[in-house]
Amino acid sequence: MQEQTLHTVHEWLIMLLLVLAAGIVSGRLASRLKLPDVVLFIAAGMLLGTGLHWISADSGSIANQLILAVGSALILFDGGKGIQLHGLKKVALTVGLLSVVGVLVTMGVAGAVAHLAFGLDWTTSLLIGAVISSTDPATIIPVFRQVRVKDRLRETVESESAFNDATGSILTLALLAVLTEGKPLTVGALSGDFVVTALGGLAIGLVFALIVVWLVAHERWGVFGDYTAIAMIAVALGAYLLGEMLHVSGLMATFTAGIVWGNSAGFRLPMSEEKQAEMGHVADNATVMMRMLIFVLLGSQVNFKLLGDYFWPAIAVVAALVFVARPLAVLASALPDVRARWSWRELLFMFWVRETGVIPAALSGMIVARGIQGANQLSSVVFMAIVFTIVVQAGTTAWWVRKLGLEENNDVS
Protein backbone atom coordinates (compact mmCIF):
# COMPACT_ATOMS: atom_id res chain seq x y z
CA MET A 1 0.00 0.00 0.00
CA GLN A 2 2.81 2.40 0.91
CA GLU A 3 4.62 1.64 -2.36
CA GLN A 4 1.42 2.30 -4.33
CA THR A 5 0.88 5.60 -2.50
CA LEU A 6 4.46 6.65 -3.21
CA HIS A 7 3.98 5.77 -6.87
CA THR A 8 0.85 7.97 -7.01
CA VAL A 9 2.74 10.84 -5.40
CA HIS A 10 5.50 10.49 -7.99
CA GLU A 11 2.95 10.51 -10.80
CA TRP A 12 1.40 13.73 -9.55
CA LEU A 13 4.80 15.36 -9.08
CA ILE A 14 5.74 14.47 -12.66
CA MET A 15 2.41 15.86 -13.86
CA LEU A 16 2.93 19.05 -11.86
CA LEU A 17 6.38 19.58 -13.37
CA LEU A 18 5.05 18.92 -16.88
CA VAL A 19 2.19 21.39 -16.38
CA LEU A 20 4.47 24.12 -15.02
CA ALA A 21 7.03 23.57 -17.79
CA ALA A 22 4.28 23.69 -20.42
CA GLY A 23 2.84 26.79 -18.77
CA ILE A 24 6.17 28.63 -18.76
CA VAL A 25 6.85 27.84 -22.41
CA SER A 26 3.27 28.70 -23.40
CA GLY A 27 3.34 31.96 -21.46
CA ARG A 28 6.59 33.00 -23.10
CA LEU A 29 5.25 32.11 -26.54
CA ALA A 30 1.99 33.96 -25.87
CA SER A 31 3.97 37.07 -24.91
CA ARG A 32 5.89 36.96 -28.19
CA LEU A 33 2.74 36.35 -30.25
CA LYS A 34 0.76 38.93 -28.22
CA LEU A 35 -1.96 36.39 -27.51
CA PRO A 36 -3.81 35.72 -24.22
CA ASP A 37 -1.69 33.14 -22.39
CA VAL A 38 -4.77 31.11 -21.45
CA VAL A 39 -5.23 30.12 -25.10
CA LEU A 40 -1.81 28.51 -25.22
CA PHE A 41 -2.24 26.96 -21.76
CA ILE A 42 -5.31 25.11 -23.06
CA ALA A 43 -3.53 24.16 -26.30
CA ALA A 44 -0.56 22.82 -24.32
CA GLY A 45 -2.90 20.76 -22.16
CA MET A 46 -4.59 19.29 -25.23
CA LEU A 47 -1.18 18.37 -26.66
CA LEU A 48 0.10 16.80 -23.42
CA GLY A 49 -3.20 15.09 -22.65
CA THR A 50 -5.17 13.98 -25.69
CA GLY A 51 -2.17 14.22 -28.03
CA LEU A 52 0.82 12.68 -26.24
CA HIS A 53 -1.04 11.11 -23.27
CA TRP A 54 1.63 12.40 -20.91
CA ILE A 55 -0.98 13.91 -18.57
CA SER A 56 -3.94 11.95 -17.32
CA ALA A 57 -5.73 13.89 -14.58
CA ASP A 58 -9.23 12.73 -13.73
CA SER A 59 -11.51 15.74 -13.16
CA GLY A 60 -12.96 13.98 -10.12
CA SER A 61 -9.63 13.23 -8.41
CA ILE A 62 -8.82 14.83 -5.06
CA ALA A 63 -5.70 16.49 -6.47
CA ASN A 64 -7.64 18.05 -9.34
CA GLN A 65 -10.39 19.29 -7.02
CA LEU A 66 -7.75 20.74 -4.69
CA ILE A 67 -6.18 22.66 -7.57
CA LEU A 68 -9.58 24.04 -8.61
CA ALA A 69 -10.49 25.09 -5.06
CA VAL A 70 -7.12 26.68 -4.25
CA GLY A 71 -6.90 28.32 -7.67
CA SER A 72 -10.41 29.78 -7.45
CA ALA A 73 -9.76 31.16 -3.96
CA LEU A 74 -6.40 32.76 -4.80
CA ILE A 75 -7.59 34.25 -8.09
CA LEU A 76 -10.76 35.71 -6.56
CA PHE A 77 -8.80 37.09 -3.61
CA ASP A 78 -6.36 38.73 -6.01
CA GLY A 79 -9.28 40.17 -7.99
CA GLY A 80 -10.74 41.68 -4.84
CA LYS A 81 -7.34 42.97 -3.74
CA GLY A 82 -7.03 44.92 -6.98
CA ILE A 83 -10.28 46.85 -6.46
CA GLN A 84 -9.81 50.34 -5.05
CA LEU A 85 -12.87 51.48 -3.13
CA HIS A 86 -12.37 55.18 -3.91
CA GLY A 87 -12.46 54.50 -7.68
CA LEU A 88 -15.31 52.03 -7.35
CA LYS A 89 -17.60 54.68 -5.84
CA LYS A 90 -17.83 56.53 -9.17
CA VAL A 91 -19.28 53.52 -10.99
CA ALA A 92 -20.72 51.64 -8.02
CA LEU A 93 -24.29 51.46 -9.30
CA THR A 94 -23.30 50.12 -12.71
CA VAL A 95 -20.93 47.57 -11.18
CA GLY A 96 -23.51 46.49 -8.61
CA LEU A 97 -26.20 46.02 -11.25
CA LEU A 98 -23.82 44.20 -13.61
CA SER A 99 -22.81 41.88 -10.79
CA VAL A 100 -26.39 40.94 -9.86
CA VAL A 101 -28.91 41.95 -12.52
CA GLY A 102 -26.39 41.34 -15.28
CA VAL A 103 -25.62 37.85 -14.00
CA LEU A 104 -29.34 37.03 -13.71
CA VAL A 105 -30.02 38.27 -17.25
CA THR A 106 -27.07 36.27 -18.59
CA MET A 107 -28.14 33.15 -16.73
CA GLY A 108 -31.70 33.48 -17.98
CA VAL A 109 -30.83 34.03 -21.66
CA ALA A 110 -28.08 31.39 -21.81
CA GLY A 111 -30.20 28.97 -19.79
CA ALA A 112 -33.19 29.41 -22.12
CA VAL A 113 -31.06 28.73 -25.19
CA ALA A 114 -29.46 25.72 -23.46
CA HIS A 115 -32.94 24.40 -22.72
CA LEU A 116 -33.94 24.69 -26.38
CA ALA A 117 -30.63 23.56 -27.87
CA PHE A 118 -29.95 20.55 -25.63
CA GLY A 119 -33.47 19.66 -24.55
CA LEU A 120 -32.41 19.64 -20.90
CA ASP A 121 -34.69 20.36 -17.93
CA TRP A 122 -34.90 23.95 -16.77
CA THR A 123 -32.81 23.51 -13.62
CA THR A 124 -29.87 21.99 -15.50
CA SER A 125 -30.22 24.57 -18.28
CA LEU A 126 -30.13 27.44 -15.79
CA LEU A 127 -27.14 25.80 -14.14
CA ILE A 128 -25.29 26.02 -17.47
CA GLY A 129 -26.30 29.68 -17.71
CA ALA A 130 -25.13 30.36 -14.16
CA VAL A 131 -21.72 28.75 -14.68
CA ILE A 132 -20.91 30.88 -17.75
CA SER A 133 -22.53 34.06 -16.41
CA SER A 134 -19.40 35.40 -14.72
CA THR A 135 -16.44 37.06 -16.40
CA ASP A 136 -12.80 36.50 -15.54
CA PRO A 137 -10.52 38.98 -13.73
CA ALA A 138 -7.53 36.71 -14.34
CA THR A 139 -7.99 37.18 -18.09
CA ILE A 140 -9.37 40.72 -18.25
CA ILE A 141 -6.74 42.37 -16.04
CA PRO A 142 -3.79 41.21 -18.24
CA VAL A 143 -5.68 42.52 -21.31
CA PHE A 144 -5.88 45.99 -19.75
CA ARG A 145 -2.15 45.91 -19.12
CA GLN A 146 -1.69 45.78 -22.89
CA VAL A 147 -4.62 48.03 -23.86
CA ARG A 148 -4.80 51.52 -22.39
CA VAL A 149 -8.46 52.39 -22.05
CA LYS A 150 -10.37 55.05 -20.11
CA ASP A 151 -9.95 54.62 -16.36
CA ARG A 152 -13.64 54.38 -15.52
CA LEU A 153 -14.19 51.74 -18.21
CA ARG A 154 -11.27 49.72 -16.93
CA GLU A 155 -12.39 50.05 -13.30
CA THR A 156 -15.96 49.09 -14.21
CA VAL A 157 -15.07 45.98 -16.20
CA GLU A 158 -12.37 44.85 -13.77
CA SER A 159 -14.63 45.36 -10.74
CA GLU A 160 -17.54 43.63 -12.44
CA SER A 161 -15.34 40.64 -13.31
CA ALA A 162 -14.35 40.24 -9.67
CA PHE A 163 -17.82 40.80 -8.17
CA ASN A 164 -19.77 38.66 -10.64
CA ASP A 165 -17.49 35.66 -10.12
CA ALA A 166 -18.82 35.46 -6.58
CA THR A 167 -22.42 36.06 -7.71
CA GLY A 168 -22.25 33.46 -10.48
CA SER A 169 -20.64 30.96 -8.13
CA ILE A 170 -23.36 31.42 -5.50
CA LEU A 171 -26.13 30.91 -8.08
CA THR A 172 -24.32 27.87 -9.47
CA LEU A 173 -23.99 26.22 -6.08
CA ALA A 174 -27.63 27.01 -5.21
CA LEU A 175 -28.85 25.37 -8.44
CA LEU A 176 -26.47 22.46 -7.90
CA ALA A 177 -28.04 21.91 -4.48
CA VAL A 178 -31.45 21.74 -6.16
CA LEU A 179 -30.19 19.00 -8.49
CA THR A 180 -28.20 16.97 -5.99
CA GLU A 181 -30.21 17.44 -2.78
CA GLY A 182 -33.70 17.55 -4.23
CA LYS A 183 -34.46 21.07 -3.02
CA PRO A 184 -37.43 22.74 -4.73
CA LEU A 185 -36.59 25.31 -7.38
CA THR A 186 -38.53 28.45 -6.49
CA VAL A 187 -37.65 32.11 -6.87
CA GLY A 188 -38.15 32.64 -3.15
CA ALA A 189 -35.94 29.74 -2.11
CA LEU A 190 -33.25 30.64 -4.64
CA SER A 191 -33.30 34.29 -3.58
CA GLY A 192 -33.16 33.30 0.07
CA ASP A 193 -30.20 30.98 -0.49
CA PHE A 194 -28.45 33.67 -2.49
CA VAL A 195 -28.88 36.34 0.19
CA VAL A 196 -27.84 34.05 3.05
CA THR A 197 -24.79 32.61 1.30
CA ALA A 198 -23.69 35.97 -0.13
CA LEU A 199 -24.10 38.01 3.06
CA GLY A 200 -22.67 35.19 5.17
CA GLY A 201 -19.61 34.98 2.95
CA LEU A 202 -19.23 38.76 2.95
CA ALA A 203 -19.39 38.93 6.76
CA ILE A 204 -16.87 36.11 7.24
CA GLY A 205 -14.43 37.59 4.72
CA LEU A 206 -14.72 41.05 6.29
CA VAL A 207 -14.19 39.93 9.91
CA PHE A 208 -11.50 37.35 9.17
CA ALA A 209 -9.47 39.70 6.97
CA LEU A 210 -9.72 42.61 9.43
CA ILE A 211 -8.40 40.42 12.24
CA VAL A 212 -5.39 39.27 10.24
CA VAL A 213 -4.72 42.74 8.77
CA TRP A 214 -4.72 44.05 12.35
CA LEU A 215 -2.13 41.43 13.33
CA VAL A 216 -0.01 42.30 10.30
CA ALA A 217 -0.23 46.09 9.94
CA HIS A 218 -1.04 47.55 13.36
CA GLU A 219 1.84 49.58 14.79
CA ARG A 220 1.64 47.94 18.20
CA TRP A 221 -0.14 44.63 17.65
CA GLY A 222 1.28 43.77 14.23
CA VAL A 223 3.05 40.64 15.46
CA PHE A 224 2.88 38.99 12.01
CA GLY A 225 4.41 41.94 10.20
CA ASP A 226 7.44 39.94 9.09
CA TYR A 227 5.21 37.38 7.39
CA THR A 228 2.90 39.67 5.43
CA ALA A 229 2.95 37.76 2.14
CA ILE A 230 2.45 34.41 3.86
CA ALA A 231 -0.39 35.88 5.93
CA MET A 232 -2.00 37.14 2.69
CA ILE A 233 -2.06 33.61 1.21
CA ALA A 234 -3.38 32.26 4.52
CA VAL A 235 -6.20 34.84 4.54
CA ALA A 236 -7.22 33.96 0.97
CA LEU A 237 -7.39 30.23 1.69
CA GLY A 238 -8.63 30.60 5.27
CA ALA A 239 -11.56 32.84 4.33
CA TYR A 240 -12.59 30.40 1.60
CA LEU A 241 -12.33 27.39 3.90
CA LEU A 242 -14.16 29.09 6.78
CA GLY A 243 -16.99 30.11 4.49
CA GLU A 244 -17.36 26.60 3.10
CA MET A 245 -17.28 25.02 6.56
CA LEU A 246 -20.03 27.38 7.76
CA HIS A 247 -22.12 26.60 4.65
CA VAL A 248 -22.00 30.09 3.14
CA SER A 249 -20.11 31.26 0.06
CA GLY A 250 -16.40 30.61 0.48
CA LEU A 251 -15.80 32.41 -2.82
CA MET A 252 -17.59 35.55 -1.60
CA ALA A 253 -15.63 35.31 1.65
CA THR A 254 -12.23 35.18 -0.06
CA PHE A 255 -13.25 37.93 -2.50
CA THR A 256 -14.35 40.21 0.36
CA ALA A 257 -11.15 39.41 2.23
CA GLY A 258 -9.22 40.50 -0.85
CA ILE A 259 -11.04 43.85 -0.93
CA VAL A 260 -10.23 44.42 2.76
CA TRP A 261 -6.60 43.44 2.25
CA GLY A 262 -6.16 45.67 -0.80
CA ASN A 263 -7.77 48.64 0.95
CA SER A 264 -6.19 48.21 4.39
CA ALA A 265 -5.20 51.89 4.48
CA GLY A 266 -8.89 52.78 4.38
CA PHE A 267 -9.29 50.85 7.63
CA ARG A 268 -6.40 52.86 9.14
CA LEU A 269 -4.10 49.87 8.85
CA PRO A 270 -1.70 50.91 6.07
CA MET A 271 1.06 48.62 4.85
CA SER A 272 4.46 49.90 3.73
CA GLU A 273 5.38 50.21 0.05
CA GLU A 274 8.01 47.53 0.58
CA LYS A 275 5.39 45.08 1.87
CA GLN A 276 3.02 46.04 -0.95
CA ALA A 277 5.69 45.27 -3.52
CA GLU A 278 6.53 41.96 -1.87
CA MET A 279 2.88 40.91 -1.75
CA GLY A 280 2.39 41.98 -5.36
CA HIS A 281 5.19 39.68 -6.53
CA VAL A 282 3.88 36.75 -4.47
CA ALA A 283 0.27 37.26 -5.58
CA ASP A 284 1.20 37.62 -9.26
CA ASN A 285 3.27 34.44 -9.27
CA ALA A 286 0.71 32.46 -7.27
CA THR A 287 -2.19 33.40 -9.54
CA VAL A 288 -0.20 32.78 -12.73
CA MET A 289 0.81 29.34 -11.45
CA MET A 290 -2.78 28.46 -10.56
CA ARG A 291 -3.98 29.65 -13.98
CA MET A 292 -1.39 27.40 -15.58
CA LEU A 293 -2.53 24.43 -13.53
CA ILE A 294 -6.25 25.02 -14.11
CA PHE A 295 -6.11 25.67 -17.84
CA VAL A 296 -3.44 23.14 -18.81
CA LEU A 297 -5.38 20.49 -16.90
CA LEU A 298 -8.61 21.70 -18.50
CA GLY A 299 -7.04 21.28 -21.92
CA SER A 300 -5.77 17.81 -21.04
CA GLN A 301 -9.31 16.75 -20.07
CA VAL A 302 -10.99 17.86 -23.31
CA ASN A 303 -13.12 15.08 -24.76
CA PHE A 304 -13.19 15.68 -28.50
CA LYS A 305 -15.94 13.14 -29.01
CA LEU A 306 -18.22 15.04 -26.63
CA LEU A 307 -17.28 18.33 -28.27
CA GLY A 308 -18.23 16.85 -31.63
CA ASP A 309 -21.50 15.48 -30.28
CA TYR A 310 -22.53 18.80 -28.71
CA PHE A 311 -20.73 21.24 -31.01
CA TRP A 312 -23.70 23.04 -32.59
CA PRO A 313 -25.88 23.28 -29.45
CA ALA A 314 -22.85 24.58 -27.51
CA ILE A 315 -22.10 27.13 -30.23
CA ALA A 316 -25.74 28.29 -30.06
CA VAL A 317 -25.46 28.88 -26.30
CA VAL A 318 -22.15 30.73 -26.65
CA ALA A 319 -23.54 32.89 -29.48
CA ALA A 320 -26.53 33.80 -27.29
CA LEU A 321 -24.15 34.56 -24.41
CA VAL A 322 -22.00 36.94 -26.46
CA PHE A 323 -24.45 38.59 -28.86
CA VAL A 324 -27.71 38.63 -26.87
CA ALA A 325 -27.16 38.13 -23.13
CA ARG A 326 -24.16 40.45 -22.77
CA PRO A 327 -25.69 43.50 -24.53
CA LEU A 328 -28.95 43.04 -22.59
CA ALA A 329 -27.04 42.71 -19.31
CA VAL A 330 -25.04 45.89 -20.00
CA LEU A 331 -28.11 47.89 -21.02
CA ALA A 332 -30.09 46.71 -17.97
CA SER A 333 -27.20 47.69 -15.70
CA ALA A 334 -25.68 50.82 -17.22
CA LEU A 335 -28.74 52.77 -18.42
CA PRO A 336 -30.26 53.14 -14.90
CA ASP A 337 -26.99 54.72 -13.74
CA VAL A 338 -27.85 58.21 -15.00
CA ARG A 339 -25.09 59.73 -12.88
CA ALA A 340 -22.41 57.86 -14.86
CA ARG A 341 -23.77 59.16 -18.21
CA TRP A 342 -22.33 56.32 -20.24
CA SER A 343 -21.84 57.11 -23.92
CA TRP A 344 -22.89 54.64 -26.61
CA ARG A 345 -19.25 54.03 -27.50
CA GLU A 346 -18.57 53.04 -23.90
CA LEU A 347 -21.62 50.77 -23.89
CA LEU A 348 -20.47 49.13 -27.13
CA PHE A 349 -17.08 48.53 -25.52
CA MET A 350 -18.72 46.81 -22.55
CA PHE A 351 -20.91 44.75 -24.92
CA TRP A 352 -17.80 43.10 -26.35
CA VAL A 353 -15.45 42.80 -23.36
CA ARG A 354 -16.55 39.79 -21.26
CA GLU A 355 -14.09 36.92 -21.11
CA THR A 356 -15.03 33.53 -19.66
CA GLY A 357 -12.22 31.93 -17.72
CA VAL A 358 -11.00 30.51 -14.45
CA ILE A 359 -14.09 30.45 -12.23
CA PRO A 360 -16.41 28.90 -14.86
CA ALA A 361 -13.66 26.36 -15.61
CA ALA A 362 -13.30 25.54 -11.92
CA LEU A 363 -17.06 25.29 -11.37
CA SER A 364 -17.40 23.08 -14.45
CA GLY A 365 -14.72 20.74 -13.13
CA MET A 366 -16.44 20.50 -9.76
CA ILE A 367 -19.83 19.78 -11.36
CA VAL A 368 -18.46 17.18 -13.78
CA ALA A 369 -16.87 15.44 -10.79
CA ARG A 370 -20.36 15.16 -9.23
CA GLY A 371 -21.52 13.22 -12.30
CA ILE A 372 -24.88 14.97 -12.57
CA GLN A 373 -27.07 14.69 -15.64
CA GLY A 374 -26.13 17.33 -18.21
CA ALA A 375 -22.53 17.60 -17.00
CA ASN A 376 -21.16 16.68 -20.44
CA GLN A 377 -23.23 19.37 -22.12
CA LEU A 378 -22.10 21.84 -19.47
CA SER A 379 -18.40 21.08 -19.95
CA SER A 380 -18.78 21.46 -23.74
CA VAL A 381 -20.43 24.88 -23.39
CA VAL A 382 -17.82 26.09 -20.89
CA PHE A 383 -14.94 25.00 -23.11
CA MET A 384 -16.49 26.67 -26.18
CA ALA A 385 -17.17 29.85 -24.19
CA ILE A 386 -13.61 30.03 -22.87
CA VAL A 387 -12.05 29.49 -26.30
CA PHE A 388 -14.34 31.94 -28.13
CA THR A 389 -14.30 34.76 -25.59
CA ILE A 390 -10.55 34.58 -24.98
CA VAL A 391 -9.39 33.99 -28.57
CA VAL A 392 -11.90 36.20 -30.39
CA GLN A 393 -13.02 38.80 -27.85
CA ALA A 394 -9.84 39.29 -25.83
CA GLY A 395 -7.81 39.01 -29.02
CA THR A 396 -9.70 41.91 -30.64
CA THR A 397 -10.06 44.19 -27.62
CA ALA A 398 -7.18 46.48 -28.66
CA TRP A 399 -8.66 46.88 -32.15
CA TRP A 400 -12.11 47.56 -30.71
CA VAL A 401 -10.74 50.23 -28.34
CA ARG A 402 -9.03 52.02 -31.24
CA LYS A 403 -12.12 51.68 -33.44
CA LEU A 404 -14.31 53.28 -30.78
CA GLY A 405 -11.76 55.96 -29.94
CA LEU A 406 -11.62 54.99 -26.27
CA GLU A 407 -7.87 54.98 -25.77
CA GLU A 408 -6.73 56.74 -22.63
CA ASN A 409 -5.43 59.79 -24.48
CA ASN A 410 -8.76 60.35 -26.29
CA ASP A 411 -11.80 62.21 -25.02
CA VAL A 412 -15.15 60.42 -24.92
CA SER A 413 -18.02 62.47 -26.25
N, C-alpha and C positions, 0 to 999 in steps of 0.2 A: 504493500500500500504506500509506504514511504517513497519507494523508488518511482512508483507511478505518479505520485504528487510532485516529486522533483522533476520528472519528465514534463509534466504539464507546466510547471513554473518556467522551465527552460524554453518551452514552445512559446509561451506568452512573452518572454524576454526577447526572443528572436523576432517575434512579430512586432513588438514595440520598437526595436531597433530598425527594422525594415520600414515601418510606418514613418518614423522620424527622419530616416535617411531620404525616403521618397518625398516627404514633406519639404525638407530643406532644398532638395534639387528642384522640386516643383515650384517652390516659392521664388527661388532665384531665377528660374526660367520665366515665371509669370512677370517678374519685375522687368526683365529684359524685353518681353513681348508686350508689356503694358496691358496685361490681362488681369482680371480678378484671380487671386491665388486659389480661391476655392474651386474654380473650374479645373485647374490642373491637379489639385488634391484629389478630386473625384476621379479624374482620368487616370491618375497614378494608382488609385485603389482598384479601378477596373482592370488595369494591366496586371497588377500583382495578384489580384483575386481571381477573377474569371479567366484572365489571359494565361498567366504563368502558374496559377494555383499555389503561390508562395504564401498567401495569407488565407486563412480559413477561420473567420471569427463568427461564430453563431450569434445572431442578434439577441438571442435569449440568454446568453451566457452571463455569469455574474460579472466577469471582467468587462464585458461590453456594456452592461448596464451601469457599472461603476463609472466608466469613462463618460457615458452620456450624462449621468447625474452630476459628476464633478465638473464636467465641461459646461453644462447648462448653468450651474451655480456661479462659476468663475466668470463666465462671459456676461451673464446678467448683472452681476455685481460690478464688473468693469463698466458696463453700460450705464448703470446708475451713478457710478463714481464720476463719470464724465459729464453729468448734467449739472450745470450751474444754476442755482435757484434764482439768482438775480436776473439772468437772461431768460429763464423760463417764464417769469411773470408776464413778459410782454406778449407771449403767445400762448398763455396758459389755457385759455378757453378752447382754442383750436386743438391744442395737444390733448387736452382732456377729452374732448368730443371724439377726436380721431382714435383715442385709446380705448374708448368704450362704445360709442355709437358706431364709429368706423369699423370696429371689430365685429359688432353685431350685424351690420349691413353686409360685410364681407362674408361672414359665416352664413348668413341667410341666402345670399345670391349663389355662392359656390356650392352650398349644401343643396339648393334647389336643382341646380344643374347636375350635381352628382346623383341626385335622386332620379332624374330623368335619364341620364346617360348610362348609369350602371344598373338601374332598377333596384337599388337598395332601399331598405326601410328608412324612414325619416330620421330616426335617431343616429344611425350609422352615417347617413348622408350629411347631417349637421356636424357630426364628429369630424368628417373630412374637411368641411368648411372651417371648423374651429381650428384645426391643426395648421392650416395654411393661411389663417387670417392675420397672423403677426408678421411683422417685417424683422429685419436682422441688423442689429447694431454692429455686429462683428464684420458684416460685409459693407454696410453703408458708411461707417466711419472711415475705413481706408479709402473709399471712393472720394470722400470729401477732402482727403489729404492730397489727392491728385487734381481735384476740380475745385477751383475757388469760386464759390457761389455766395450770394448775399447772406449775411450773418443770420438774419431771422429765418430764412429758408432752411439753412443748415441746422440751426438750433431746433426748429420745428420738426424736421424729419428725423434728426438724431434722437430727440426726446421721445417722439412718437414710437420710434423703433424699440426704445428701451421699455417704455410703459406698456405698449401693446403686447410685448412678449409675455409679460405677467398676466395680462387680461386674457389673451388667447390660451395660455396654459391653464388658467383657472377654469375657463369654459370647457376646454378639452377634458380635464380631469372630472368635471361635473357630469359631462355626457358619458364618459367612460364608466363612471359609477352607475349610471342608469343601465348601461349595457351589461355590466358584470355583476352588479348587486341587485338588479331587478327593481331599482327605484323608479317610481312613476315619473314620466317626463311631462312636467307642467311648468308654465311660465313662472308661477309663484314659487315652486320648489327650486327651479333653476336659479331664479333671482335671489332667493334666500341663501342658497348654497354659495352663490357668487359673492354676495355681500359679506357673509360670515368668513369665508376663506380669504377673501381679499383684505378685509379690515383686520382679521386675525393675523395674517401674514405681515401686514403693514405695522401693526403694533409690536409684534415680536422683533421685526427687523429694526425698528426705531429704538426700542429699549435696549436690545442686545448690543447694537452698534454704539449707542451713547455710553454704555458702561465701559466697553473696551476702549473707545476713543478717550474717555476720561482717564483710564489707566495708562494710556499711551502718551497723551498730549498735555495733561494737566501739569502745571509747573511744580506742584508739591506732590501730587499723588500719581504722577506718571511713571510708575515703577517698571512698566514694560517699554519705556522709550527707546531702549537699545534694540528692541526686536519689532520695530514698527512694521516692516514688510511681512514678517512672519505672522504678526498679529492680524494684518490685513487679510491674508489668506485664511487664517483661522476664523475670522469674522464672516467671510463669504461662505465658507463651508458650514460653520456653526449655525448661522442664521437659517440656512437652507434645512439643515438636519433638525433643528429645533422646531421649525415650522411643520415639517413632515411628521415629526413625532407627536405634535399636538393637533394633528389632523386639520391644519390650515394650509395656506399656500406657502410652501417653502421657497418657491420662485419669487413670489412677491416679497417675502421676508428678506431674501438675499439682495433683491433689487433695492428695497428701501434702505437696507444697511449700506449699500453702495452710495446712495444719495447722501446719507448722513456722513459717511467717511469722506466723500469728496467735497462736502461743504462744512467740514469741521470748524472752520474759522467762524462761520455763521452761528455756531453754538458756543462761541468764545473759547474754543479749544483748538487754536491754530497749530499747524505743524510746520516745521522749518522747511525752507526751500531744499535743503540737502535731503531731508526725509522724503519730500515730495518727489524729488528726482529718483531716489532709490526705489520708492514704491512704483513709480511709473515704469522703470525698467523691469521690475519683477512682474508687474501686472501685464505688460506688453508681451513678455516672453511666455508667461503662463497661458494667456489666452490664445496666442498663436499656436502653442504646442497642443492645446486642447482642440483647436480648430483642425489642426493636422490630423489628430487622432480621430475625431468625429467624421470628417469628410473622407479621409482615405479609407476608413473602415466602411463608411456608407457606400463608397464606390466598389469596394471589394464584395459587398453583399448584394449588388445589383443582380436581379434575376431577369435576364434578357427575354426569357420565354414569357414571363408575366408582363413585362413591358410590351411585348408584341401582342399579347392577348388583350391588354387594356389600353393600347396606344391611343386610339381615337377617342374613347370616352374620357381618358385622362387629359388629352389635348383640349377637349371641349370644356372641361372644368377649369383648366389653366387659362384658356382664352377668356372665359367668363370672369375669372379672377382679375385679370389684367385690364381688359377692355370695358368691363361693365361694373364689377364690384368696386374696383379702386376709384374710378371717377365719381361714382355715387357716394362712396364713403367720404371722399374729399369734399364734395359739394355739401353733404349733410353736416359736415363738421366745420368747414371754413366759412361758409356763407353766414351762419348765425353770429360769427365773431365780427360784428360791425366795427368794433374798435380797431381791429387789425387792418381793415381795408385792403384785403388781398386783391391784387390785380389778376386779370385773366391769365397773364403770362406766368405768374407765380402758381396759380391753380393748375395750369397745364404742366408745369414742372412737377408738382406734387402728384398729378395723375400718373406720371411715368415712373417716378422713383419710388419703388417698393420691392426691395429684394427679399426673397424667401431664403432662409438659411439655417442657422445652427439649431434654434429652438424647435422649429417644425421637424427638422431631421431627428433631433433627440426624442421628441414626443412620438414620432413615427416609430422609431426603434423600440421604445417602451411598449407601444400598443401592439406592434407585431409580435413582441415577446409574449404578450398575453394570449395570442392566438384567437382573437375574437373574429367573428364573421365580418368580412369586408376589409380585413387588415391588408390583404394583397392589393385591393383596389386603392386603399389609402396610401400604401407605400409607393405605388406607381404614380399617383397624383403628386405626392410630395417630391419625388425624384424629378418629374417633369417640371414642376414649379421651380425648384431650385435651379435646374439647368437653364430654363428659359429666362427667368428673372435675372440671374447672375450673368449669363453669357450675353443676352440681348439687351436687357434693360441697363444693367450696370455698365456693360460695354459701350453703350451709346449715351451715357449720361453727359460726358464732356461735350459731345456734339450737340445734344439737346440744350445744354446751358448756353452755348454760343449762339445757337439758332434763336433762342428766346431772348437773347441779350441780357442774361441774368448774371454775368460774371461780376465779380466783386467790385471792379472798377467802373461798372456801368450803373446808371440811374434807372430805377424802375418807375415807369409812368403809371 
